[in-house]
Amino acid sequence: MGLLVAGCFAPSPPMFGDGEAVPEEASRVPLLARPGPDGTWALNAPAAGLLGQGRTLVRLDGAENEGWRLTLPAEFALTSHQPGAAHSVLGGGRRMVLVGGRDGRRGPSAIAGLDPERGLLIWRQALPPGTRFSCRRTAPWY
């Protein structure tokens, strides 16, 4: 009579350096646009390489596009995740619209066109008090 023992063993985890010490970090990549307090960005469009939060809007360098960084006017700071609300962004492909808001004013105060290829505000239109801005999304952003 005999005893048969069988088992499965996973490979050893990767070793760093001398195999005893674990480095605190392997590398650092700076965040070009810091996320908001909830850890997300008001604008996060990976297909277009765009990130935006607060007054910072960036396009990351990519194979087909050159990166840029734009400091937005306070009125167009990106803080809302709700498209069409003050301090939000709407867009599709090569057309993007920023929806602005001002302190002491309820709702949008202006809209501005953004050229996502060059990182420039190309037009601005003030909105009268009480204006509601709505959009219908019929296609994905990008």
Secondary structure, 3 states (H helix, E strand, C coil): CCCCCCCCCCCCCCCCCCCCCCCCCCCCCCCCCCCCCCCCCCEEECCCCEEEEECEEEECCCCCCCCEEEECCHHHCECCCCCCCCCEEEEECCEEEEEECCCCCCCCCEEEEEECCCCEEEEEEECCCCCCCCCCCCCCCC
